[in-house]
Amino acid sequence: MRLANISNRLTLITADNEIVDVPQETRGRFSPRIQDCYDRWDELLEVAPALQGASGKPLADVALHEFGNPAPHPRQVFAIGLNYADHAAEASLAVPEDLTVFTKFVTSLAGPYGTISLPPGTVDWEVELVAVIGRGGRHIPAGRAWSHVAGVSVGQDLSERTMQAAGPAPQYSLAKSFPGFGPIGPLLVTPDEFEDPDNIELCCAINGEQVQKGSTSDMVFPVPEIIARLSRTTPLLPGDVIFTGTPPGVGVGRVPRRFLAPGDELVTYMRGVGEMRHRIQATEHQ
């Protein structure tokens, strides 16, 4: 199943790439707000096969500005650092023996298309698989973890590196939570849609130049292990968002270092999900 947040409405994408307005097709059974569907995830899965037979306008006819974040209002946002060995190496850090966890504040989340304003400092890119929780729980075994995932999408964990490195301890959460620093989309795709949900290609390009390309098969801690380890400490809730780490190729790891600049076009892609496009602009009020 593929879902989207189109014109702020819960939308299903059929196998024929047509869009179905779920609240309308179910006569109000489901809320228009896509975030609400995660609290009724099993119920949505039950009705989804019937919705696949509905007809609507082609997905290709939807304007880019109509797409929103498919998980815009989670109660918890988790992010995993150094989850690819080659990324740890380019940061001159050891591969972690346990999860490196921080959060992105909910106000940093954004949709898959539009503009992103640069704060003062040095802003870097990080393409990541984003997992959205459907069935919550605590002490979730890794062997059953994919059944707790509503779907995956592609995201950017944008990072202001100057703030991140300042002070006696790294400011991961603060430096990664400026407005627009957590875009997600355009689609949310259930794990069963992938031949192997633990092996999905990720890419990132700036002004047409590919700067990152990797596979989630290279994660130090795959998605099921992330869910198992997080849920040992805290209950995971329906609709929670997990940024799962970035492959190598970020700007801070380059020689010379490279960061985003006004006018840049940032394209973020994940196989089976699609691509996001953002134009980088200067902040009006410094």
PyRosetta script that sets phi, psi and omega in degrees:
from pyrosetta import init, pose_from_sequence

init()
pose = pose_from_sequence("MRLANISNRLTLITADNEIVDVPQETRGRFSPRIQDCYDRWDELLEVAPALQGASGKPLADVALHEFGNPAPHPRQVFAIGLNYADHAAEASLAVPEDLTVFTKFVTSLAGPYGTISLPPGTVDWEVELVAVIGRGGRHIPAGRAWSHVAGVSVGQDLSERTMQAAGPAPQYSLAKSFPGFGPIGPLLVTPDEFEDPDNIELCCAINGEQVQKGSTSDMVFPVPEIIARLSRTTPLLPGDVIFTGTPPGVGVGRVPRRFLAPGDELVTYMRGVGEMRHRIQATEHQ")
pose.set_psi(1, 140.6)
pose.set_omega(1, 176.5)
pose.set_phi(2, -122.2)
pose.set_psi(2, 130.9)
pose.set_omega(2, 179.7)
pose.set_phi(3, -120.6)
pose.set_psi(3, 157.2)
pose.set_omega(3, 174.9)
pose.set_phi(4, -146.2)
pose.set_psi(4, 158.5)
pose.set_omega(4, 174.0)
pose.set_phi(5, -105.2)
pose.set_psi(5, 93.0)
pose.set_omega(5, -174.5)
pose.set_phi(6, -111.0)
pose.set_psi(6, 122.0)
pose.set_omega(6, -176.8)
pose.set_phi(7, 52.9)
pose.set_psi(7, 39.0)
pose.set_omega(7, 178.5)
pose.set_phi(8, 62.7)
pose.set_psi(8, 32.7)
pose.set_omega(8, 178.8)
pose.set_phi(9, -132.0)
pose.set_psi(9, 140.9)
pose.set_omega(9, 176.1)
pose.set_phi(10, -64.0)
pose.set_psi(10, 119.5)
pose.set_omega(10, -172.4)
pose.set_phi(11, -131.3)
pose.set_psi(11, 135.5)
pose.set_omega(11, 175.0)
pose.set_phi(12, -103.1)
pose.set_psi(12, 140.1)
pose.set_omega(12, 177.0)
pose.set_phi(13, -102.3)
pose.set_psi(13, 121.2)
pose.set_omega(13, -177.5)
pose.set_phi(14, -78.1)
pose.set_psi(14, 170.9)
pose.set_omega(14, 177.4)
pose.set_phi(15, -62.5)
pose.set_psi(15, -22.8)
pose.set_omega(15, 177.7)
pose.set_phi(16, -90.6)
pose.set_psi(16, 11.0)
pose.set_omega(16, 179.6)
pose.set_phi(17, 60.5)
pose.set_psi(17, 40.1)
pose.set_omega(17, 169.4)
pose.set_phi(18, -109.3)
pose.set_psi(18, 152.7)
pose.set_omega(18, -177.3)
pose.set_phi(19, -99.5)
pose.set_psi(19, 138.8)
pose.set_omega(19, 179.9)
pose.set_phi(20, -122.7)
pose.set_psi(20, 122.1)
pose.set_omega(20, 175.9)
pose.set_phi(21, -74.9)
pose.set_psi(21, 106.8)
pose.set_omega(21, -172.6)
pose.set_phi(22, -63.6)
pose.set_psi(22, -47.7)
pose.set_omega(22, 179.1)
pose.set_phi(23, -59.0)
pose.set_psi(23, -41.1)
pose.set_omega(23, -178.9)
pose.set_phi(24, -68.3)
pose.set_psi(24, -44.8)
pose.set_omega(24, -176.4)
pose.set_phi(25, -68.9)
pose.set_psi(25, -28.2)
pose.set_omega(25, 179.2)
pose.set_phi(26, -97.7)
pose.set_psi(26, 12.1)
pose.set_omega(26, 177.9)
pose.set_phi(27, 55.1)
pose.set_psi(27, 45.9)
pose.set_omega(27, 174.5)
pose.set_phi(28, 83.6)
pose.set_psi(28, 8.0)
pose.set_omega(28, 179.4)
pose.set_phi(29, -64.1)
pose.set_psi(29, -33.8)
pose.set_omega(29, 179.1)
pose.set_phi(30, -114.8)
pose.set_psi(30, 147.4)
pose.set_omega(30, 178.2)
pose.set_phi(31, -68.4)
pose.set_psi(31, 149.1)
pose.set_omega(31, 173.0)
pose.set_phi(32, -63.1)
pose.set_psi(32, -26.5)
pose.set_omega(32, -177.2)
pose.set_phi(33, -71.8)
pose.set_psi(33, 118.9)
pose.set_omega(33, -177.4)
pose.set_phi(34, -62.2)
pose.set_psi(34, -31.6)
pose.set_omega(34, -178.7)
pose.set_phi(35, -61.8)
pose.set_psi(35, -30.7)
pose.set_omega(35, -177.9)
pose.set_phi(36, -68.2)
pose.set_psi(36, -24.1)
pose.set_omega(36, -175.0)
pose.set_phi(37, -68.3)
pose.set_psi(37, -23.6)
pose.set_omega(37, -177.3)
pose.set_phi(38, -70.0)
pose.set_psi(38, -27.5)
pose.set_omega(38, 175.3)
pose.set_phi(39, -73.5)
pose.set_psi(39, -12.4)
pose.set_omega(39, 179.3)
pose.set_phi(40, -127.5)
pose.set_psi(40, 39.6)
pose.set_omega(40, -170.2)
pose.set_phi(41, -62.2)
pose.set_psi(41, -46.1)
pose.set_omega(41, -179.2)
pose.set_phi(42, -62.9)
pose.set_psi(42, -35.3)
pose.set_omega(42, 178.4)
pose.set_phi(43, -66.7)
pose.set_psi(43, -40.3)
pose.set_omega(43, 178.7)
pose.set_phi(44, -65.8)
pose.set_psi(44, -39.2)
pose.set_omega(44, 178.0)
pose.set_phi(45, -61.4)
pose.set_psi(45, -33.3)
pose.set_omega(45, -179.6)
pose.set_phi(46, -67.7)
pose.set_psi(46, -38.2)
pose.set_omega(46, -175.8)
pose.set_phi(47, -90.3)
pose.set_psi(47, -13.4)
pose.set_omega(47, -174.7)
pose.set_phi(48, -57.9)
pose.set_psi(48, -41.6)
pose.set_omega(48, -179.8)
pose.set_phi(49, -58.2)
pose.set_psi(49, -38.9)
pose.set_omega(49, 178.3)
pose.set_phi(50, -67.9)
pose.set_psi(50, -34.4)
pose.set_omega(50, 179.7)
pose.set_phi(51, -68.6)
pose.set_psi(51, -26.0)
pose.set_omega(51, 179.9)
pose.set_phi(52, -62.1)
pose.set_psi(52, -24.1)
pose.set_omega(52, -179.8)
pose.set_phi(53, -85.5)
pose.set_psi(53, -7.1)
pose.set_omega(53, 179.8)
pose.set_phi(54, -75.6)
pose.set_psi(54, 161.8)
pose.set_omega(54, 179.6)
pose.set_phi(55, -120.0)
pose.set_psi(55, 149.4)
pose.set_omega(55, 178.5)
pose.set_phi(56, -156.5)
pose.set_psi(56, -168.2)
pose.set_omega(56, -179.3)
pose.set_phi(57, -77.1)
pose.set_psi(57, 155.4)
pose.set_omega(57, -178.7)
pose.set_phi(58, -62.6)
pose.set_psi(58, 142.6)
pose.set_omega(58, 177.0)
pose.set_phi(59, -56.8)
pose.set_psi(59, -35.7)
pose.set_omega(59, -178.3)
pose.set_phi(60, -64.2)
pose.set_psi(60, -17.7)
pose.set_omega(60, -179.6)
pose.set_phi(61, -87.8)
pose.set_psi(61, -4.7)
pose.set_omega(61, 179.7)
pose.set_phi(62, -79.4)
pose.set_psi(62, 126.5)
pose.set_omega(62, 178.5)
pose.set_phi(63, -68.3)
pose.set_psi(63, 145.6)
pose.set_omega(63, -176.1)
pose.set_phi(64, -58.0)
pose.set_psi(64, -36.8)
pose.set_omega(64, -177.0)
pose.set_phi(65, -68.3)
pose.set_psi(65, -12.1)
pose.set_omega(65, 179.3)
pose.set_phi(66, -80.7)
pose.set_psi(66, -17.2)
pose.set_omega(66, -179.1)
pose.set_phi(67, -80.0)
pose.set_psi(67, 131.7)
pose.set_omega(67, 174.7)
pose.set_phi(68, -115.8)
pose.set_psi(68, 178.1)
pose.set_omega(68, 175.7)
pose.set_phi(69, -63.4)
pose.set_psi(69, 128.6)
pose.set_omega(69, -179.8)
pose.set_phi(70, -75.1)
pose.set_psi(70, -5.2)
pose.set_omega(70, 174.3)
pose.set_phi(71, -142.7)
pose.set_psi(71, 69.5)
pose.set_omega(71, -167.3)
pose.set_phi(72, -79.4)
pose.set_psi(72, -20.6)
pose.set_omega(72, -173.7)
pose.set_phi(73, -134.3)
pose.set_psi(73, 58.3)
pose.set_omega(73, 178.2)
pose.set_phi(74, -70.7)
pose.set_psi(74, 154.1)
pose.set_omega(74, 174.9)
pose.set_phi(75, -79.3)
pose.set_psi(75, -27.3)
pose.set_omega(75, 179.1)
pose.set_phi(76, -136.8)
pose.set_psi(76, 138.9)
pose.set_omega(76, 175.0)
pose.set_phi(77, -124.7)
pose.set_psi(77, 118.5)
pose.set_omega(77, 177.4)
pose.set_phi(78, -107.7)
pose.set_psi(78, 149.9)
pose.set_omega(78, 175.1)
pose.set_phi(79, -139.8)
pose.set_psi(79, 141.0)
pose.set_omega(79, -176.1)
pose.set_phi(80, -112.5)
pose.set_psi(80, 127.5)
pose.set_omega(80, 179.9)
pose.set_phi(81, -99.4)
pose.set_psi(81, 153.7)
pose.set_omega(81, 173.4)
pose.set_phi(82, 53.5)
pose.set_psi(82, 43.7)
pose.set_omega(82, -175.3)
pose.set_phi(83, -96.3)
pose.set_psi(83, 8.9)
pose.set_omega(83, 171.0)
pose.set_phi(84, -128.1)
pose.set_psi(84, 129.0)
pose.set_omega(84, -175.2)
pose.set_phi(85, -58.1)
pose.set_psi(85, -40.8)
pose.set_omega(85, -178.8)
pose.set_phi(86, -69.0)
pose.set_psi(86, -28.8)
pose.set_omega(86, 175.5)
pose.set_phi(87, -71.8)
pose.set_psi(87, -40.4)
pose.set_omega(87, 175.3)
pose.set_phi(88, -59.3)
pose.set_psi(88, -40.5)
pose.set_omega(88, -179.0)
pose.set_phi(89, -64.5)
pose.set_psi(89, -42.2)
pose.set_omega(89, -179.0)
pose.set_phi(90, -69.8)
pose.set_psi(90, -19.9)
pose.set_omega(90, 175.0)
pose.set_phi(91, -91.1)
pose.set_psi(91, 3.1)
pose.set_omega(91, -178.7)
pose.set_phi(92, 57.7)
pose.set_psi(92, 39.9)
pose.set_omega(92, 179.5)
pose.set_phi(93, -126.1)
pose.set_psi(93, 153.6)
pose.set_omega(93, 179.8)
pose.set_phi(94, -73.4)
pose.set_psi(94, 150.2)
pose.set_omega(94, 173.5)
pose.set_phi(95, -65.4)
pose.set_psi(95, 125.1)
pose.set_omega(95, -175.5)
pose.set_phi(96, -67.8)
pose.set_psi(96, 147.1)
pose.set_omega(96, 177.0)
pose.set_phi(97, -87.6)
pose.set_psi(97, -14.9)
pose.set_omega(97, 175.4)
pose.set_phi(98, -140.4)
pose.set_psi(98, 170.2)
pose.set_omega(98, -178.8)
pose.set_phi(99, -58.1)
pose.set_psi(99, 135.6)
pose.set_omega(99, 167.5)
pose.set_phi(100, -99.1)
pose.set_psi(100, 109.7)
pose.set_omega(100, -168.8)
pose.set_phi(101, -117.5)
pose.set_psi(101, 134.8)
pose.set_omega(101, 169.2)
pose.set_phi(102, -140.7)
pose.set_psi(102, -174.2)
pose.set_omega(102, 177.4)
pose.set_phi(103, -128.1)
pose.set_psi(103, 157.1)
pose.set_omega(103, 165.4)
pose.set_phi(104, -110.6)
pose.set_psi(104, 134.4)
pose.set_omega(104, -179.5)
pose.set_phi(105, -68.1)
pose.set_psi(105, 145.5)
pose.set_omega(105, -174.7)
pose.set_phi(106, -57.4)
pose.set_psi(106, -31.6)
pose.set_omega(106, -178.5)
pose.set_phi(107, -68.7)
pose.set_psi(107, -9.5)
pose.set_omega(107, 176.9)
pose.set_phi(108, -83.6)
pose.set_psi(108, -14.1)
pose.set_omega(108, -175.4)
pose.set_phi(109, -71.6)
pose.set_psi(109, 146.9)
pose.set_omega(109, -176.1)
pose.set_phi(110, -151.8)
pose.set_psi(110, 173.9)
pose.set_omega(110, -179.6)
pose.set_phi(111, -83.9)
pose.set_psi(111, 177.4)
pose.set_omega(111, -172.0)
pose.set_phi(112, -81.9)
pose.set_psi(112, -7.9)
pose.set_omega(112, -178.6)
pose.set_phi(113, -138.1)
pose.set_psi(113, 150.0)
pose.set_omega(113, 177.1)
pose.set_phi(114, 134.7)
pose.set_psi(114, -151.9)
pose.set_omega(114, -178.2)
pose.set_phi(115, -115.4)
pose.set_psi(115, 153.4)
pose.set_omega(115, 175.1)
pose.set_phi(116, -128.1)
pose.set_psi(116, 126.6)
pose.set_omega(116, -179.3)
pose.set_phi(117, -89.7)
pose.set_psi(117, 137.2)
pose.set_omega(117, -179.8)
pose.set_phi(118, -88.1)
pose.set_psi(118, 125.2)
pose.set_omega(118, 170.0)
pose.set_phi(119, -77.9)
pose.set_psi(119, 171.3)
pose.set_omega(119, 174.0)
pose.set_phi(120, -59.9)
pose.set_psi(120, 147.2)
pose.set_omega(120, 178.0)
pose.set_phi(121, 120.8)
pose.set_psi(121, -148.7)
pose.set_omega(121, -175.4)
pose.set_phi(122, -129.7)
pose.set_psi(122, 109.1)
pose.set_omega(122, -172.4)
pose.set_phi(123, -102.3)
pose.set_psi(123, 127.5)
pose.set_omega(123, -175.7)
pose.set_phi(124, -112.9)
pose.set_psi(124, 163.2)
pose.set_omega(124, -179.2)
pose.set_phi(125, -107.9)
pose.set_psi(125, 151.4)
pose.set_omega(125, 175.1)
pose.set_phi(126, -154.1)
pose.set_psi(126, 100.8)
pose.set_omega(126, 175.7)
pose.set_phi(127, -72.1)
pose.set_psi(127, 138.6)
pose.set_omega(127, -177.9)
pose.set_phi(128, -148.2)
pose.set_psi(128, 147.1)
pose.set_omega(128, 165.4)
pose.set_phi(129, -73.3)
pose.set_psi(129, 133.8)
pose.set_omega(129, 176.4)
pose.set_phi(130, -112.7)
pose.set_psi(130, 126.3)
pose.set_omega(130, 176.5)
pose.set_phi(131, -104.3)
pose.set_psi(131, 135.6)
pose.set_omega(131, 177.9)
pose.set_phi(132, -113.5)
pose.set_psi(132, 128.9)
pose.set_omega(132, -177.1)
pose.set_phi(133, -76.8)
pose.set_psi(133, 134.5)
pose.set_omega(133, 174.5)
pose.set_phi(134, -104.1)
pose.set_psi(134, -56.4)
pose.set_omega(134, 175.6)
pose.set_phi(135, -100.7)
pose.set_psi(135, 118.6)
pose.set_omega(135, -179.7)
pose.set_phi(136, -77.8)
pose.set_psi(136, -176.9)
pose.set_omega(136, 176.4)
pose.set_phi(137, 155.4)
pose.set_psi(137, 172.3)
pose.set_omega(137, 176.9)
pose.set_phi(138, -124.1)
pose.set_psi(138, 149.9)
pose.set_omega(138, -179.8)
pose.set_phi(139, 53.7)
pose.set_psi(139, 50.7)
pose.set_omega(139, 179.8)
pose.set_phi(140, -79.3)
pose.set_psi(140, 122.7)
pose.set_omega(140, 178.7)
pose.set_phi(141, -68.0)
pose.set_psi(141, 144.4)
pose.set_omega(141, 179.3)
pose.set_phi(142, -58.4)
pose.set_psi(142, -34.6)
pose.set_omega(142, -178.9)
pose.set_phi(143, -66.0)
pose.set_psi(143, -17.4)
pose.set_omega(143, 179.0)
pose.set_phi(144, -115.8)
pose.set_psi(144, 6.4)
pose.set_omega(144, -170.4)
pose.set_phi(145, -65.6)
pose.set_psi(145, -37.5)
pose.set_omega(145, -179.2)
pose.set_phi(146, -62.2)
pose.set_psi(146, -27.8)
pose.set_omega(146, 178.5)
pose.set_phi(147, -70.6)
pose.set_psi(147, -14.0)
pose.set_omega(147, 177.0)
pose.set_phi(148, -92.7)
pose.set_psi(148, -4.3)
pose.set_omega(148, -178.4)
pose.set_phi(149, -95.1)
pose.set_psi(149, 122.5)
pose.set_omega(149, 175.0)
pose.set_phi(150, -66.4)
pose.set_psi(150, -46.9)
pose.set_omega(150, -179.7)
pose.set_phi(151, -176.5)
pose.set_psi(151, 176.0)
pose.set_omega(151, 178.4)
pose.set_phi(152, -121.8)
pose.set_psi(152, 156.1)
pose.set_omega(152, 176.7)
pose.set_phi(153, -144.1)
pose.set_psi(153, -176.2)
pose.set_omega(153, 175.9)
pose.set_phi(154, -111.9)
pose.set_psi(154, 143.5)
pose.set_omega(154, -179.3)
pose.set_phi(155, -139.9)
pose.set_psi(155, 169.9)
pose.set_omega(155, 172.9)
pose.set_phi(156, -120.5)
pose.set_psi(156, 126.0)
pose.set_omega(156, 172.8)
pose.set_phi(157, -98.1)
pose.set_psi(157, 71.5)
pose.set_omega(157, -179.8)
pose.set_phi(158, -62.3)
pose.set_psi(158, 142.5)
pose.set_omega(158, -168.7)
pose.set_phi(159, -139.7)
pose.set_psi(159, 128.8)
pose.set_omega(159, 174.8)
pose.set_phi(160, -92.7)
pose.set_psi(160, 102.2)
pose.set_omega(160, -167.2)
pose.set_phi(161, -70.0)
pose.set_psi(161, -29.4)
pose.set_omega(161, -179.6)
pose.set_phi(162, -64.0)
pose.set_psi(162, -49.1)
pose.set_omega(162, 177.3)
pose.set_phi(163, -65.5)
pose.set_psi(163, -39.3)
pose.set_omega(163, -177.9)
pose.set_phi(164, -57.5)
pose.set_psi(164, -36.8)
pose.set_omega(164, -175.4)
pose.set_phi(165, -92.7)
pose.set_psi(165, -6.1)
pose.set_omega(165, -176.2)
pose.set_phi(166, -79.3)
pose.set_psi(166, 152.6)
pose.set_omega(166, 174.0)
pose.set_phi(167, 88.2)
pose.set_psi(167, 175.3)
pose.set_omega(167, -177.8)
pose.set_phi(168, -72.0)
pose.set_psi(168, -19.7)
pose.set_omega(168, 177.5)
pose.set_phi(169, -136.2)
pose.set_psi(169, 148.5)
pose.set_omega(169, -178.3)
pose.set_phi(170, -61.1)
pose.set_psi(170, 140.9)
pose.set_omega(170, 179.3)
pose.set_phi(171, -101.5)
pose.set_psi(171, 61.6)
pose.set_omega(171, -176.5)
pose.set_phi(172, -58.3)
pose.set_psi(172, -55.6)
pose.set_omega(172, -172.5)
pose.set_phi(173, -63.0)
pose.set_psi(173, -44.4)
pose.set_omega(173, -177.1)
pose.set_phi(174, -68.1)
pose.set_psi(174, -43.5)
pose.set_omega(174, -176.3)
pose.set_phi(175, -71.1)
pose.set_psi(175, -15.2)
pose.set_omega(175, -177.7)
pose.set_phi(176, -109.0)
pose.set_psi(176, 16.2)
pose.set_omega(176, -172.3)
pose.set_phi(177, -127.4)
pose.set_psi(177, 21.6)
pose.set_omega(177, 171.1)
pose.set_phi(178, -64.7)
pose.set_psi(178, 156.5)
pose.set_omega(178, 178.2)
pose.set_phi(179, -54.4)
pose.set_psi(179, 132.9)
pose.set_omega(179, 179.0)
pose.set_phi(180, 85.9)
pose.set_psi(180, -0.7)
pose.set_omega(180, -174.8)
pose.set_phi(181, -83.7)
pose.set_psi(181, 6.2)
pose.set_omega(181, 177.6)
pose.set_phi(182, -137.4)
pose.set_psi(182, 55.7)
pose.set_omega(182, 178.6)
pose.set_phi(183, -69.1)
pose.set_psi(183, 144.7)
pose.set_omega(183, -179.8)
pose.set_phi(184, -139.7)
pose.set_psi(184, 143.2)
pose.set_omega(184, 173.9)
pose.set_phi(185, 142.0)
pose.set_psi(185, -165.6)
pose.set_omega(185, -1.5)
pose.set_phi(186, -81.2)
pose.set_psi(186, -21.0)
pose.set_omega(186, -177.1)
pose.set_phi(187, -117.2)
pose.set_psi(187, 158.3)
pose.set_omega(187, 167.1)
pose.set_phi(188, -111.0)
pose.set_psi(188, 124.3)
pose.set_omega(188, -172.6)
pose.set_phi(189, -120.7)
pose.set_psi(189, 128.2)
pose.set_omega(189, -178.4)
pose.set_phi(190, -69.0)
pose.set_psi(190, 150.0)
pose.set_omega(190, -175.2)
pose.set_phi(191, -57.4)
pose.set_psi(191, -31.6)
pose.set_omega(191, -177.3)
pose.set_phi(192, -68.1)
pose.set_psi(192, -12.2)
pose.set_omega(192, 178.6)
pose.set_phi(193, -76.3)
pose.set_psi(193, -13.5)
pose.set_omega(193, -176.9)
pose.set_phi(194, -101.7)
pose.set_psi(194, 142.7)
pose.set_omega(194, 175.1)
pose.set_phi(195, -59.1)
pose.set_psi(195, -39.9)
pose.set_omega(195, 176.0)
pose.set_phi(196, -146.2)
pose.set_psi(196, 104.8)
pose.set_omega(196, -177.0)
pose.set_phi(197, -67.5)
pose.set_psi(197, -10.6)
pose.set_omega(197, 176.6)
pose.set_phi(198, -95.0)
pose.set_psi(198, 11.1)
pose.set_omega(198, -179.3)
pose.set_phi(199, -145.5)
pose.set_psi(199, 81.6)
pose.set_omega(199, -176.9)
pose.set_phi(200, -124.9)
pose.set_psi(200, 133.8)
pose.set_omega(200, -178.6)
pose.set_phi(201, -76.7)
pose.set_psi(201, 138.2)
pose.set_omega(201, 176.9)
pose.set_phi(202, -124.3)
pose.set_psi(202, 142.7)
pose.set_omega(202, 177.7)
pose.set_phi(203, -144.7)
pose.set_psi(203, 155.9)
pose.set_omega(203, 175.3)
pose.set_phi(204, -144.6)
pose.set_psi(204, 138.2)
pose.set_omega(204, 179.8)
pose.set_phi(205, -135.9)
pose.set_psi(205, 148.6)
pose.set_omega(205, 175.8)
pose.set_phi(206, -124.3)
pose.set_psi(206, 120.5)
pose.set_omega(206, -179.6)
pose.set_phi(207, 52.7)
pose.set_psi(207, 39.4)
pose.set_omega(207, 177.4)
pose.set_phi(208, 84.9)
pose.set_psi(208, -6.4)
pose.set_omega(208, 179.6)
pose.set_phi(209, -96.6)
pose.set_psi(209, 122.2)
pose.set_omega(209, 178.6)
pose.set_phi(210, -70.4)
pose.set_psi(210, 125.0)
pose.set_omega(210, -179.5)
pose.set_phi(211, -113.6)
pose.set_psi(211, -19.9)
pose.set_omega(211, 176.3)
pose.set_phi(212, -140.0)
pose.set_psi(212, 139.0)
pose.set_omega(212, 170.0)
pose.set_phi(213, -151.1)
pose.set_psi(213, 126.5)
pose.set_omega(213, -178.3)
pose.set_phi(214, -158.1)
pose.set_psi(214, -178.7)
pose.set_omega(214, 178.1)
pose.set_phi(215, -132.0)
pose.set_psi(215, 142.7)
pose.set_omega(215, 178.2)
pose.set_phi(216, -66.9)
pose.set_psi(216, -11.2)
pose.set_omega(216, 175.2)
pose.set_phi(217, -66.7)
pose.set_psi(217, -15.2)
pose.set_omega(217, 179.9)
pose.set_phi(218, -92.4)
pose.set_psi(218, 5.3)
pose.set_omega(218, 178.2)
pose.set_phi(219, -61.5)
pose.set_psi(219, 140.3)
pose.set_omega(219, 172.3)
pose.set_phi(220, -65.9)
pose.set_psi(220, -46.4)
pose.set_omega(220, 176.8)
pose.set_phi(221, -117.8)
pose.set_psi(221, 104.2)
pose.set_omega(221, 178.5)
pose.set_phi(222, -62.0)
pose.set_psi(222, 166.4)
pose.set_omega(222, -177.4)
pose.set_phi(223, -51.0)
pose.set_psi(223, -47.3)
pose.set_omega(223, -179.6)
pose.set_phi(224, -60.2)
pose.set_psi(224, -36.5)
pose.set_omega(224, 179.7)
pose.set_phi(225, -72.0)
pose.set_psi(225, -36.2)
pose.set_omega(225, 175.4)
pose.set_phi(226, -59.3)
pose.set_psi(226, -47.8)
pose.set_omega(226, -178.3)
pose.set_phi(227, -63.9)
pose.set_psi(227, -42.4)
pose.set_omega(227, 179.8)
pose.set_phi(228, -61.4)
pose.set_psi(228, -45.7)
pose.set_omega(228, -176.2)
pose.set_phi(229, -72.6)
pose.set_psi(229, -40.7)
pose.set_omega(229, 176.6)
pose.set_phi(230, -61.7)
pose.set_psi(230, -43.1)
pose.set_omega(230, -174.2)
pose.set_phi(231, -74.6)
pose.set_psi(231, -9.6)
pose.set_omega(231, 171.4)
pose.set_phi(232, -69.2)
pose.set_psi(232, -28.1)
pose.set_omega(232, -176.3)
pose.set_phi(233, -98.1)
pose.set_psi(233, -44.6)
pose.set_omega(233, -173.2)
pose.set_phi(234, -137.0)
pose.set_psi(234, 143.3)
pose.set_omega(234, 175.4)
pose.set_phi(235, -63.0)
pose.set_psi(235, 136.7)
pose.set_omega(235, 171.4)
pose.set_phi(236, -89.8)
pose.set_psi(236, 139.0)
pose.set_omega(236, -172.9)
pose.set_phi(237, -112.4)
pose.set_psi(237, 148.6)
pose.set_omega(237, 176.2)
pose.set_phi(238, -54.6)
pose.set_psi(238, 132.4)
pose.set_omega(238, -179.6)
pose.set_phi(239, 90.1)
pose.set_psi(239, -6.1)
pose.set_omega(239, 175.7)
pose.set_phi(240, -60.6)
pose.set_psi(240, 149.9)
pose.set_omega(240, -177.4)
pose.set_phi(241, -115.0)
pose.set_psi(241, 135.4)
pose.set_omega(241, 177.4)
pose.set_phi(242, -126.4)
pose.set_psi(242, 113.1)
pose.set_omega(242, 168.7)
pose.set_phi(243, -82.0)
pose.set_psi(243, 125.1)
pose.set_omega(243, -164.9)
pose.set_phi(244, -102.4)
pose.set_psi(244, 8.8)
pose.set_omega(244, 177.7)
pose.set_phi(245, 106.8)
pose.set_psi(245, 161.8)
pose.set_omega(245, -174.1)
pose.set_phi(246, -119.4)
pose.set_psi(246, 144.5)
pose.set_omega(246, 172.2)
pose.set_phi(247, -73.3)
pose.set_psi(247, 174.7)
pose.set_omega(247, -178.5)
pose.set_phi(248, -67.6)
pose.set_psi(248, 165.6)
pose.set_omega(248, 177.8)
pose.set_phi(249, 116.4)
pose.set_psi(249, 7.9)
pose.set_omega(249, -179.5)
pose.set_phi(250, -73.1)
pose.set_psi(250, 162.5)
pose.set_omega(250, -174.2)
pose.set_phi(251, -67.2)
pose.set_psi(251, -36.3)
pose.set_omega(251, -176.5)
pose.set_phi(252, -68.7)
pose.set_psi(252, -19.5)
pose.set_omega(252, -179.5)
pose.set_phi(253, -91.8)
pose.set_psi(253, 1.9)
pose.set_omega(253, -177.0)
pose.set_phi(254, -92.4)
pose.set_psi(254, 157.9)
pose.set_omega(254, 175.9)
pose.set_phi(255, -124.5)
pose.set_psi(255, 110.4)
pose.set_omega(255, -4.3)
pose.set_phi(256, -72.9)
pose.set_psi(256, 163.3)
pose.set_omega(256, 178.0)
pose.set_phi(257, -62.4)
pose.set_psi(257, 149.9)
pose.set_omega(257, -178.0)
pose.set_phi(258, -136.2)
pose.set_psi(258, 138.7)
pose.set_omega(258, -179.4)
pose.set_phi(259, -135.0)
pose.set_psi(259, 165.5)
pose.set_omega(259, -179.3)
pose.set_phi(260, -69.1)
pose.set_psi(260, 146.5)
pose.set_omega(260, -178.2)
pose.set_phi(261, -133.7)
pose.set_psi(261, 155.3)
pose.set_omega(261, 177.3)
pose.set_phi(262, -54.3)
pose.set_psi(262, 136.3)
pose.set_omega(262, -179.4)
pose.set_phi(263, 96.3)
pose.set_psi(263, -16.4)
pose.set_omega(263, 178.4)
pose.set_phi(264, -65.0)
pose.set_psi(264, 145.2)
pose.set_omega(264, 169.7)
pose.set_phi(265, -106.3)
pose.set_psi(265, 121.0)
pose.set_omega(265, -179.1)
pose.set_phi(266, -103.7)
pose.set_psi(266, 118.9)
pose.set_omega(266, 179.6)
pose.set_phi(267, -114.5)
pose.set_psi(267, 129.0)
pose.set_omega(267, -175.5)
pose.set_phi(268, -125.8)
pose.set_psi(268, 127.4)
pose.set_omega(268, -170.2)
pose.set_phi(269, -132.3)
pose.set_psi(269, 144.1)
pose.set_omega(269, 169.1)
pose.set_phi(270, -139.9)
pose.set_psi(270, 129.6)
pose.set_omega(270, -178.9)
pose.set_phi(271, -58.4)
pose.set_psi(271, 131.7)
pose.set_omega(271, 179.4)
pose.set_phi(272, 89.5)
pose.set_psi(272, -12.9)
pose.set_omega(272, -178.8)
pose.set_phi(273, -114.1)
pose.set_psi(273, -39.8)
pose.set_omega(273, -178.1)
pose.set_phi(274, 114.3)
pose.set_psi(274, -162.9)
pose.set_omega(274, -175.1)
pose.set_phi(275, -127.5)
pose.set_psi(275, 150.7)
pose.set_omega(275, 170.9)
pose.set_phi(276, -105.3)
pose.set_psi(276, 150.6)
pose.set_omega(276, 176.4)
pose.set_phi(277, -133.9)
pose.set_psi(277, 128.4)
pose.set_omega(277, 179.6)
pose.set_phi(278, -136.4)
pose.set_psi(278, 138.2)
pose.set_omega(278, 173.9)
pose.set_phi(279, -97.8)
pose.set_psi(279, 129.9)
pose.set_omega(279, -179.4)
pose.set_phi(280, -87.9)
pose.set_psi(280, 133.3)
pose.set_omega(280, -179.3)
pose.set_phi(281, -132.6)
pose.set_psi(281, 157.6)
pose.set_omega(281, 176.9)
pose.set_phi(282, -70.6)
pose.set_psi(282, 148.0)
pose.set_omega(282, 175.3)
pose.set_phi(283, -74.4)
pose.set_psi(283, 131.8)
pose.set_omega(283, -177.4)
pose.set_phi(284, -68.7)
pose.set_psi(284, -38.1)
pose.set_omega(284, -176.5)
pose.set_phi(285, -115.7)
pose.set_psi(285, 106.0)
pose.set_omega(285, -179.9)
pose.set_phi(286, -82.8)
pose.dump_pdb("model.pdb")
